Amino acid sequence: MIGRLNHVAIAVPDLEAAAARYRDVLGARVGAPQPEPEHGVTVVFIELPNTKLELLHPLGEDSPIKGFLEKNPAGGIHHICFEVEDILAARDRLVAQGARVLGSGEPKIGAHGKPVLFLHPKDFNGTLIELEEV
């Protein structure tokens, strides 16, 4: 059901400093900051030959990343994203198998302009999973 790894998301306390570190120290190709108000984050994508990293920073007081950074002030891995061909079919199959979809269960448009859903970390060994339709 899941396809390729789309990205690994890392919450960061300072988006500009984190982006500069990946660009200047590791020589990575770093995109421009993208505000994603519906998700409460600003993101920066780092392009790698086989996948991407997504740097996440809180956008607004209700950001889900704000609480994560309060518990992890230095930042850290927030979630991993897998591609799926049909997000609604994937959701229905997962729910039938007992997995919990976060929020309303309806896909939202993610940072790549494609439908996304998040799965409860307690169902996947403490890892928040994002599914993105390709």
TAHU-V532552 format. One record per pair of residues at least 24 apart in sequence whose C-alpha atoms are under 7 Angstrom apart, sorted by the first residue. I is the first residue (numbers start at 1). J is the second residue. If there is no record, write none. Layout:
BEGIN
i | j
I | J
I | J
END
This chain:
BEGIN
i | j
1 | 84
2 | 82
2 | 83
2 | 84
3 | 82
3 | 83
3 | 84
4 | 82
4 | 83
5 | 51
5 | 81
5 | 82
5 | 83
6 | 51
6 | 52
6 | 81
6 | 82
6 | 83
7 | 51
7 | 52
7 | 53
7 | 54
7 | 80
7 | 81
8 | 52
8 | 53
8 | 54
8 | 79
8 | 80
8 | 81
9 | 53
9 | 54
9 | 55
9 | 56
9 | 77
9 | 78
9 | 79
9 | 80
10 | 54
10 | 55
10 | 56
10 | 75
10 | 76
10 | 77
10 | 78
11 | 55
11 | 56
11 | 57
11 | 65
11 | 75
11 | 76
11 | 77
11 | 78
12 | 55
12 | 56
12 | 57
12 | 74
12 | 75
12 | 76
13 | 57
13 | 69
13 | 73
13 | 74
13 | 75
15 | 57
36 | 111
40 | 64
78 | 128
79 | 127
79 | 128
79 | 129
79 | 130
80 | 128
80 | 129
80 | 130
81 | 129
81 | 130
81 | 131
81 | 132
82 | 130
82 | 131
82 | 132
83 | 131
83 | 132
83 | 133
83 | 134
84 | 131
84 | 132
84 | 133
84 | 134
85 | 133
85 | 134
86 | 133
87 | 132
87 | 133
99 | 123
END
